[in-house]
Amino acid sequence: MNPTPFRIVFMGTPDFAVPSLQALLDHGETVLAVVTQPDRPKGRGRQLAAPPVKELALRHGLPVLQPEKIRTEAFRATMAGYAPDLMVVTAYGRILPGPLLRTPRLGTINVHGSLLPKYRGAAPIQWALINNEVETGVTIMRMDEGMDTGDILLPAALPIALDDTSATLAPKLADLGGQTLARALDLLRENKLTAIPQDNRLATLAPPLTKEQGRIDWTRPASVLSGLIRGLDPWPSASTALAGRRYKLFAPLVLAGQSNEQPGTLLRADALGLLLATGDGLLLIRSIQPEGGKRMAVSTFLPGHPLQAGAIFQ
């Protein structure tokens, strides 16, 4: 057990937040309560499903609060009633008001999925991939009323693999977030955690994604399209059309070489994938999902859906 545990209220909702809560428990902190989003309909049956953070909290017997509204004096008073030293927030899903942030004795800290001040906002992992960054990370920051504008307390970097997607990168960053959170709390306990103001001149934004962003423009370079496809995998996915039918594309690989064919032209279709011309360079697509169908390897798709070289995706 931690000899001097912090009294903490944790706020988080999706899978990304689970390692942060687990880190608090493993580190011997006193988790007074867990605040998460209300259960939401999920899947084809639209059955109510609990957020992943709630599931973890209940397994550990922690009090769970799921308020519909947090910008109320009643909710702030509830939080104050726990007399926390600290609130820890990881991907809760709502902007927190100033009076709530200032309720704990030591304020509120956040686990953010980027190296701030880069990629402030709701989709930092996806935008790092879309922009073909070679490195990202997490930042433990002191929360203020802005959008990820608070002082930096402890950053931790992580290289991005060439085949990373948002689906593979998010768990890596979530785990790193939990580890970095534990280190930050130790430093805070020893009064060795230094707050560094963000340089707003270096700030970039990571706004929520839309389905429209997934429409592939084949006149763009292969490297740009690769980043887009990986960043939008699994949602909202990058897509293109052929003969009036839409296809979602996955697992891109940028290949050396050029083509004089129109961008979007299928140069080759075989077990290795679909080789396509772009505005600059060649792009190999190794996984595909036809409209209304399942995602599968191109090698599995082609026997039942033969494609001819010269076809033009749009």
Secondary structure, DSSP 8 states (H G I E B T S, - for coil): --SS--EEEEEE-SGGGHHHHHHHHHTT-EEEEEE----EEETTTTEEE--HHHHHHHHTT--EE--S--SSHHHHHHHHHT--SEEEEES-SS---HHHHT-STT-EEEEESSSTTSSBSS-HHHHHHHTT-SEEEEEEEE--SSSS-S-EEEEEEEE--TT--HHHHHHHHHHHHHHHHHHHHHHHHTT----B---GGG--B-----GGGGB--TTSBHHHHHHHHHHTTTTT-EEEEETTEEEEEEEEEEES----S-TTBEEEEETTEEEEE-SBSEEEEEEEEETTS--EEHHHHGGGS---TT-B--
